[in-house]
Amino acid sequence: MDGTTQDVSESAADRRTRVTVLVALAANLVIAVAKAVGGLLAHSPALLSEAAHSVADSLNEVFLLAALRRSRRPADRRHPFGYGKERFFWSLLAAVGIFVMGGCFSVFQGVEALRNGAEESFGGYVAGLVVLGVALLAEGASLVRALHQVRGQGGPGKGLRDPALRTVVAEDGTAVLGVSLAIIGMALHMVTGQVVWEASASLAIGVLLVYVAYRLGREARDQLIGEAADPELSGRIMRVLEAQPEIDSVEALFTMKMGLDSTLVAARIDLAPGLDSEAVEEVAVRIKRSLAHTVPEADQIFLDVTDRLAQETDGSPAATGERGGA
């Protein structure tokens, strides 16, 4: 795959992800207003918790749209490795938004309902259940759209590498489960007259959101601080290096994700003995080109090249630290 084909593929994937995020944003904005109005009319803590959940999701989708736009900016002097990690930064902000606006508010609503009780209005609760039913359909449709894109991009193992798409799937899946909990809590409150059911539903929604925020935040943190490439990708890189006839051994291999489809590779290799300095330079260039062609994700390649025979003779490396960029 050449660079042009890869760029086109990446742009098409980003366009599909952007449509998925916009669908989720539109659904959440409409649903958030409906839930908030229904929650205020019914004095329902579970419905108000779900309104906060939808507001948090809406804000997070704005973050994800920013991630899609900013992460594809080309490298410049200040950021020589590009802006790929912007995708991880905005995903971290989305996780914080889920935790603060969704999880904490839902827990607060549940605790307040247990402490003070909740006013009951049969008509308001019927309207609230109708709102939640519509929300369940809308969130389900958004989730189906996101899962369809995941399958189209190679299934969960590959499709969920994109933090923006992964966040949308997590949000929509959590929303479907959260709406279901709210419906159950409100229905049991209406049947039994006990607010504990609805308060428990609100608390369960809050705990669910906190857990999802923790998982998303941990993944974004790992990527921001320098997560290694997937074992499958690292294995492919290692096999390419070991297949080079001039390489005697690969002493160390280090990788780091620089973006969705960008990986930094640093390898310490021993060359076969008998190569002069000019030959070492030519071999290093050829190895980097071969690696970049075989593994397109490896777009930043650094080799620490050592001629073992030269080391045994004078104790110094033949060549070090060359940057690859095929």
C-alpha positions in Angstrom: 0.0 0.0 0.0 1.5 3.3 -1.0 1.2 6.6 0.9 -1.5 8.0 -1.4 -3.7 4.9 -1.0 -3.2 5.0 2.7 -4.2 8.7 3.0 -7.4 8.1 0.9 -8.3 5.2 3.2 -7.7 7.2 6.3 -9.8 10.1 5.0 -12.7 7.7 4.1 -12.5 6.1 7.6 -12.5 9.6 9.2 -15.6 10.6 7.1 -17.5 7.5 8.2 -16.5 8.2 11.9 -17.6 11.8 11.6 -21.0 10.8 10.3 -21.3 8.3 13.2 -20.4 11.0 15.7 -22.8 13.5 14.1 -25.7 11.0 14.3 -24.9 10.4 17.9 -24.7 14.1 18.6 -28.1 14.9 17.0 -29.8 12.0 18.8 -28.3 13.1 22.2 -29.2 16.8 21.8 -32.9 16.0 21.1 -33.1 13.3 23.7 -31.4 15.5 26.4 -34.0 18.2 26.0 -36.9 15.7 26.1 -35.5 13.9 29.2 -34.9 17.2 31.0 -38.4 18.4 30.4 -39.9 15.0 31.3 -37.8 14.8 34.4 -38.8 18.2 35.6 -42.5 17.5 35.0 -42.4 14.1 36.7 -39.9 15.1 39.4 -38.1 11.9 38.4 -34.5 11.5 39.6 -33.8 8.6 37.1 -35.0 10.7 34.2 -33.0 13.7 35.3 -30.0 11.4 35.6 -30.5 10.3 32.1 -30.8 13.9 30.9 -27.4 14.7 32.5 -26.1 11.5 30.8 -27.3 12.8 27.4 -25.9 16.3 28.0 -22.5 14.7 28.8 -22.6 12.6 25.7 -23.5 15.6 23.5 -20.5 17.6 24.9 -18.3 14.6 24.4 -19.3 14.2 20.7 -18.2 17.9 20.2 -14.8 16.8 21.7 -14.6 13.9 19.3 -15.4 16.1 16.3 -12.5 18.3 17.4 -10.3 15.2 17.7 -11.1 14.1 14.1 -10.3 17.5 12.7 -7.2 18.3 14.7 -5.5 14.9 14.7 -4.9 14.9 10.9 -3.0 18.2 10.8 0.5 17.7 9.1 3.7 17.7 11.1 5.4 21.1 11.6 8.6 22.4 13.3 7.0 22.5 16.7 5.4 19.0 16.4 7.7 17.0 14.1 5.8 13.8 14.7 2.4 15.3 13.8 -0.8 15.8 15.8 -2.0 12.2 15.9 -2.1 12.1 19.7 -4.7 14.9 19.7 -7.2 12.0 19.1 -6.2 10.5 22.5 -6.3 13.9 24.3 -9.8 14.7 23.3 -10.9 11.2 24.1 -9.5 11.8 27.6 -11.6 15.0 27.9 -14.7 13.0 26.8 -14.0 10.4 29.6 -13.7 13.2 32.1 -17.0 14.7 30.9 -18.8 11.4 31.3 -17.5 11.1 34.8 -18.3 14.6 36.0 -21.5 15.5 34.1 -23.0 12.1 33.9 -21.7 9.8 36.7 -21.4 12.3 39.5 -24.8 14.0 38.8 -26.6 10.7 38.6 -25.2 9.5 41.9 -26.2 12.9 43.4 -29.7 12.5 42.1 -30.0 9.0 43.5 -28.7 10.1 47.0 -31.1 13.1 47.1 -34.0 10.9 46.2 -33.2 8.5 49.0 -32.8 11.3 51.5 -35.8 13.5 50.6 -38.1 11.2 48.6 -39.6 12.2 45.3 -43.0 13.7 44.4 -45.3 11.4 42.4 -47.2 12.6 39.4 -48.8 9.7 37.4 -49.4 11.8 34.3 -45.8 13.1 34.4 -44.4 9.6 34.9 -46.4 8.4 31.9 -44.9 11.2 29.8 -41.5 10.3 31.2 -41.8 6.7 30.2 -42.8 7.7 26.7 -39.7 9.9 26.5 -37.5 7.1 27.6 -39.1 4.7 25.1 -38.3 7.1 22.3 -34.8 7.7 23.7 -34.3 3.9 23.7 -35.1 3.7 20.0 -32.9 6.6 19.1 -29.9 5.4 21.2 -30.4 1.9 19.8 -30.3 3.3 16.2 -27.1 5.3 17.0 -25.5 2.2 18.5 -26.4 0.0 15.5 -24.8 2.7 13.2 -21.6 2.7 15.3 -21.4 -1.1 15.5 -22.0 -1.3 11.7 -19.0 0.9 11.2 -16.9 -1.2 13.6 -17.7 -4.3 11.5 -16.9 -2.4 8.3 -13.5 -1.5 9.6 -12.4 -5.0 10.4 -14.3 -5.9 13.6 -13.8 -5.0 17.2 -10.0 -5.8 17.2 -9.3 -3.2 14.5 -12.4 -0.9 14.4 -12.2 0.0 18.1 -8.6 1.1 17.7 -10.0 4.5 16.9 -10.7 6.2 20.2 -13.4 8.4 18.7 -15.4 5.4 17.4 -14.6 3.5 20.6 -16.0 6.3 22.7 -19.2 6.5 20.6 -19.8 2.8 21.0 -19.2 3.0 24.7 -21.5 6.0 25.1 -24.3 4.5 23.0 -24.1 1.1 24.7 -24.1 2.7 28.1 -27.0 5.0 27.1 -29.1 2.0 26.0 -28.4 0.2 29.3 -29.0 3.5 31.3 -32.4 4.1 29.6 -33.4 0.6 30.4 -32.5 1.0 34.0 -34.4 4.3 34.2 -37.5 2.7 32.7 -37.4 -0.2 35.2 -36.9 2.2 38.1 -39.7 4.5 37.1 -42.1 1.6 36.4 -41.4 0.0 39.8 -41.8 3.4 41.5 -45.2 3.8 39.9 -46.3 0.3 40.8 -45.0 0.2 44.4 -45.0 3.8 45.4 -41.5 3.3 46.7 -39.0 5.9 45.6 -36.1 3.5 46.5 -36.5 1.8 43.1 -36.0 4.9 41.1 -33.3 6.2 43.4 -31.5 2.8 43.0 -31.8 3.1 39.2 -30.3 6.6 39.3 -27.4 5.3 41.5 -26.9 2.3 39.1 -26.7 4.7 36.1 -24.2 6.8 38.0 -22.0 3.8 38.9 -22.2 2.6 35.3 -21.1 5.9 33.9 -18.2 6.2 36.3 -17.0 2.8 35.3 -17.2 3.5 31.6 -15.4 6.9 32.1 -12.7 5.1 34.1 -12.1 2.5 31.3 -12.1 5.1 28.5 -9.9 7.5 30.5 -7.4 4.7 31.3 -7.0 3.8 27.6 -6.6 7.4 26.6 -4.0 7.9 29.4 -2.0 4.9 28.2 -1.9 6.2 24.7 -1.0 9.7 25.7 2.0 8.7 27.8 3.4 6.4 25.1 1.7 3.1 24.6 3.6 0.4 22.6 2.1 -0.9 19.4 -0.2 -3.9 19.4 1.6 -7.2 19.8 0.5 -8.2 16.3 2.0 -5.1 14.7 5.2 -5.4 16.8 5.5 -9.1 15.6 5.2 -8.0 12.0 7.9 -5.4 12.5 10.2 -7.9 14.2 9.7 -10.5 11.4 10.6 -8.0 8.7 13.8 -7.0 10.5 14.8 -10.6 11.1 14.2 -11.5 7.5 16.8 -8.9 6.3 20.0 -10.9 5.2 22.3 -8.2 6.5 20.9 -8.2 10.0 22.7 -10.7 12.3 20.4 -10.1 15.3 17.8 -7.7 16.6 19.0 -6.7 20.0 16.0 -4.5 21.0 12.8 -3.2 19.5 10.8 -0.3 20.8 7.5 1.0 19.4 5.1 3.8 20.4 1.7 4.8 19.0 1.9 8.3 17.6 -1.7 8.4 16.2 -4.4 6.2 14.8 -2.3 4.9 11.9 1.2 6.2 12.9 3.8 4.2 14.9 7.3 5.2 15.9 9.8 2.3 15.6 13.2 2.3 17.2 15.4 -0.8 16.8 18.9 -1.7 17.9 20.3 -4.2 15.4 23.6 -6.0 14.9 24.7 -6.3 11.3 26.6 -9.2 9.8 30.4 -8.6 10.0 32.5 -7.3 7.2 30.5 -4.2 6.1 32.3 -0.9 5.7 30.7 2.4 6.8 29.4 3.2 3.3 27.8 -0.2 3.0 26.3 0.1 6.5 24.6 3.4 5.5 23.2 1.8 2.3 21.9 -1.2 4.2 20.3 1.0 6.9 18.4 3.0 4.2 17.3 -0.2 2.4 16.1 -1.8 5.6 14.0 1.3 6.5 12.5 1.4 3.1 11.6 -2.3 3.2 10.1 -1.9 6.7 8.0 1.2 5.7 6.8 -0.5 2.6 5.8 -3.8 4.4 4.4 -2.1 7.5 2.8 1.2 6.4 1.9 2.1 10.0 5.6 2.3 10.8 6.1 5.8 9.4 8.8 7.0 11.9 11.7 4.6 11.8 15.0 4.9 13.8 17.8 2.4 13.6 20.7 2.0 16.0 23.0 0.0 13.7 26.1 -1.8 15.1 28.7 -3.7 13.1 29.8 -6.4 15.5 33.1 -7.0 13.8 33.9 -3.3 14.0 33.0 -3.3 17.7 35.3 -6.2 18.4 38.1 -4.3 16.5 37.9 -0.8 17.9 35.0 -0.9 20.5 32.9 1.7 18.7 29.5 1.4 16.8 29.6 1.6 13.0 26.5 3.8 12.8 23.8 5.0 15.2 20.5 6.7 15.3 19.5 7.1 11.7 16.0 8.4 11.1 13.8 6.6 8.6 11.1 8.1 6.6 10.3 6.3 3.4 
